[in-house]
C-alpha cells in the first residue's frame, strides 16, 4: 500500500469538504515525470458529486480548480488532470469511473 503524501491528503480533504463526493480518487502521478523521488506535483482526480448536476463539464473542472487554487497558483501542483461526473452520469455507466487513457508523457520538468 502506498503512503499518501501531505498534499494528496489536503487535496482529498478540500474536495471532500466542498463537494461531498459520492466517489473520489486522487492519484499522484508525479513518479511518471522528471521530478525528485517522493514529489507531489502531478495529480489525476476522479470525482462524482451532486454539486455537478447543473454544471457543464468545463464548469465542473473550473469548480475543482477554484477549490484547489491555492495549490495550483503557488506551484504546489504543477499538473492536474480531472475526470468529473454527476451521479446521474455515473449511474448511467453503471460502473466506477475508469480512465483508460494514459496521462501524457513528461515533456520536461525538474532540472531541465
N, C-alpha and C positions, 0 to 999 in steps of 0.2 A: 504494500500500500504506500502510495506516495504522500509525503507530508505536504500539506497545504502551507504556502508562504503567507506572510502577513498581508501583502497587497491582495492576493487572491481571496483571503478571508474577509478583508474590508470590502472588496467588490461584492462578495456574496451578501454581506450584512446590509450594505446600502441598497442593493437591488431588492433584497427580501423586504426591507423596511418600506421602501417606496412603492413597490409594485405587487407585493404579496403574491408572488408567483405560484402557480399550480405545479410547475416544473421549472427547475433551474439547474443548469450545468455550466460550470466555468472550467475551461481547460487552459492551462498555462502551456503555450506553445513556444515559449522562449528558447527551449532547448533546440528548436529547429533553426535557430538564427545565430548569427555571429555575435553572440553576447557572452559575457562571463558565465561560468557554471553557476547555477542557482539563481539566475536572474529572473525577475518577474516583470517583463516588459511587453510581451506579446500574448494576447488572450483571445480565446474564442468563447462567446457567451451564447448559450441556447436557452431561451426563456419563453414560457407560456404564462400570460397574465390576462385577467378580465379587463384590466385597465387599457388593453389594446383594442377592445371590441369596436370602438368607434373611430379608430385611427388607421390611416393608411400605413403601409409598411415603412415608408420614409419617416412618417410621424412617430412610429414606434421606435425606430432607430434613433431619431432625434431625442426622444424622451430618455432612452437609455444613455445616450451621450451626455445629455444635460445632467442626469443624476451622477455621472462619473466625471463631470467636467474638471473637478479639482485634481483628478488623477491624469487626465489626458492633457490638460493645459499646462501642467508643471513638469511634464516629462516622465512621470512615474509609469504611465502606459504609453508605449510607443505605437502599438498597433492593436486594434480591437475589431474583431470580426463578430457580427451579431446575426443570429438566426432567431427571429421572433415569430410567435404565433398567438392567435386568440384561442381561447378554449374551444370555440366552435371549429376553427381550422384544425386544431389538434385532434379533436374527437372525430372529425370527418375523415382524417387519415387513419384513425383507429390504431395509432402506433406512437411511440415516443418520437421526439424529434431526432432525426438522424441526419448528419451532414456527411454525405459520402464524398463530396468534393474535397480535394486536398487543398490545404492552405498554400498560398503561393510560396515559391522558393525565396530564400533570403537574397536580397539584392545589395547587401552591404551590411552596415552595422558597426558595432563597436570596433574601433581601431582602424577603420578604413577611411 
